[in-house]
Amino acid sequence: MTAVYKEKIVQAFRDNAIRSVLLIDDEYQPYETLVRNRANLDKKLNDLVNSDITDLIEYKERLANILQGEEIHVDSRVESFLRRSDTAQRFVEFFHSKKRICTVESDVSQLEVEKIRKSDLVILDYHLNPEDKGNEAKSSLKLISDLSINKHMNIVVVYTNEELESVWQQIAAVLHGDRANSILLQGEALEAWEEHSLDWETEWYNSIFKKSMIHEYLLGDLNLDIILAEMKSCLDEDISVSLHLSHIQKLIETSVSKLNTIKATKSNFVLHGTKSKWIQAGYVFIALKSKELEDDPSEIWDCIQDSLCDWKPSFYRVITSELQNQIEDANLSMEKVLSKEKMEQISMLWGILRVKENSRNDAAKVMLGNLLHDVSENIRNDSTLIKFVVDSANSTSDNLPKFTENSDRNNNVINKMINISAENHETVLQENIDINFRCDVVHAFNEQLCTIKENISHISTGVVIKDVSEKGSYYLCIAPSCNTVPKQLTGGSLVEDMAPHRAMRFIKLTSEIDLKKELKNAHRSDTIFITDNGQRLALKIYEGKDILLIEQGIVINHDDYPMAPNTSKKIQFFSTNTETKELEVVIREFKPVAKLRAGFASRYQNTQLQYESRIGVDFISAVIT
């Protein structure tokens, strides 16, 4: 990883992402508490001054009691609330100097995730419940767990006097969640567990289990086969023969759950991290920092940088983080929206009110789509963001090969670029990069070019559908888009007579097996690249060299809108009975699997038009000798 790439990581996740900071520590006093404490102190002193006490010794005792009441205990030290609040002031001044908003929260009962998640950086004291012996980190762990599932990326710096490795494991166990009960044992495995689990657990904690296993297991680095063999060697043969991998996983999950002190439920997160340093899961990135005698805010700022660089997020993560930063920048994202003229603003409201109430959801989607297009165009053309993307890409490796006009050498360069791109991803190992891996990368790129991630609410132009009753049969809808809108009767009396059903045209696609060959010729644009149920597909629009298979179909109950996710539609086709030669109606079920971008959908519509408009007179070819 180059020095420039490290700079881009820090810019994307810290410098440009953090706009607001929240310091949470029950020892620090926010402004409101300071005012309240000062008013309370003034009242007590005034009462003492105006009292009838004449004895000097008694007066001094009363004064000492008043001042002692304004002290707080910190570890073995006793400091006034003013001195502890001075530390908070240093944090506030530090972040204000960096043009960040910084606030302080000391009331543990006010830790509402909906409020705290709006702070980009949360500096969190680990022990917010010092009075709850054995569970001092309850509030901190609960907050971290809640932040991990909110839809705003937060950076949390946990600072503590505890051993960092123990804190790391406790936080990781909470983010992992309780999964012990999710390991289902059945049949002989269940019988063996019920019979031998006590013996296995005793041997597990006496001979096998080590603290370091938690870290390795949670990050997916623990070899359970080795643990199984080691465990078997420690047991008597009569109780080791029935021990299996599922039992080892059950044992280690039970060990993890003991660290999950708040009993957080099972999560689906994949954890990333470095022991005692940082953890990333879901929507939260956590850096760990030991408390010092004098808390220095600059050290926490540097701790974030060190942890982010150790994380080594992929190019995709860096770019999407910076893109989010730009979107959240109101000056950039809302400039065109706010500059709409009076009539355009009025027309947006009219555009929703002009339709029936049951159609206003669709009208609102159209309006939002137009607004977001203006925003996205502004971002796409932003020179600062473009430069950030290019500089980040150029700095992913010190050994980027140079492009050349030589086609063979250039192919080699392209393959090297795929290798560099793969190695940039935090989960890819170099030994896994082979020809199939490279094909998947190029397929993924072409799939993103031709398809759009969108919830498909109805069969329309550019939608690829799969015959769920006939494996491997795919069709592309090429009907005019205006004729596919549910309940919109733009096709004349025929459409009215057929409602709620709708006649449409489809191209039957041919699934190609040789993905490498199709990727080599992808520039011909006669192949659609999609992924269906984890399988990468290359679907050609032609059968053979240049034959289009165009079929007419009737979508049953097309006006039932919208389609629920993972549901199918019945479509009627006509077919000739091979025995009777009679025309028959065949009903098949189709499930939408992808939607093409508008440009690609139009291309294949035009291909169909050109194919059907060819001259119908054929000449005869012959080889003359």
Protein Blocks (a to p, Z undefined) as FASTA:
>chain_A
ZZklmmmmmmmmmmmmmmbdcdddfkbccfklmmmmmmmmmmmmmmmmmmcbfbfklmmm
mmmmmmmmmpccehjbccdfklmmmmmmmmmmmmmmnopacdddfbfklmcfklmmmpmb
acddfblclmlghilmmmmmmmmmmmmmmcbdcddddddfbdfklmmmmmmmmmnopakl
mmccehjlmmmmmmmmmmmmmmmmmmmpcfklmmmmmnopacfklmmmmmmmmpcfklmm
mpcfklmmmmmmmmmmmmmmnopacdfbdcdddehkbccehjbccddddddfbdcfklmm
mmmmmmmmmnopafklmmmmmmmmmmmmmklmmmmmmmpcfklmmmmmmmmmmpcfklmm
mmmmmmmmmmmmmmmmmmmmmmklmmmmmmmmmmmpckbccddfblklmmmmmmmmmmmm
mmmpmkbcfklmcfklmmmmmmmmmmmmmpccdddfbdcehiacddfkbghiacddfbdf
klmgghiafebjmlmmmpcbdcdddddddddfblmlmmmmmmnopaccddeehiacdddf
behjlpccddddddehkllccddehiacddddddddfklopacddddddddfbdcdfklm
mmmmmmmmmmmmpcfbdcdddddZZ
